[in-house]
């Protein structure tokens, strides 16, 4: 599998919830933004008119709150490649951690499935995405 891809994203004032820390939706948006940047490194059109990825599953284990102001390093790493799916591991961590013993804010996984947009049925993962994820051999 390919090594992790990461990007640094800033937390915005508007990302705060009533408890004065970043709400759970923002965690998912940070992951989504990093995933989009990773997928944009594909040198071809991975999302055609007739097919493209959907998030089939996402889970996130929160380790500690993100407070404002903060810059967050979001890392994505392919874990498993299937016939029509791709499982990505993700980690959100402090760029400049106050507590060196606990730099991780959250970690988890996202499963993407490629579908035919008209039927909603799964289709084989595009070869460019298999290559980007570092898959070897034919789809399983």
Buried (B, 14 or more C-beta within 10 A) or exposed (E): EBEBBBBEBEBEEEBBEEEEBBBEEBBBBBBBEBBEBBBEEBEEEBBEEEBBBEEBEBEBEBBBBBBBEBEBBBBBBBBBBBBBBBBBBBBBBBEEBEEEEEBBBBBBBBBBBBBEBEEEEBBBBBEBBBBBBEBEEEEE
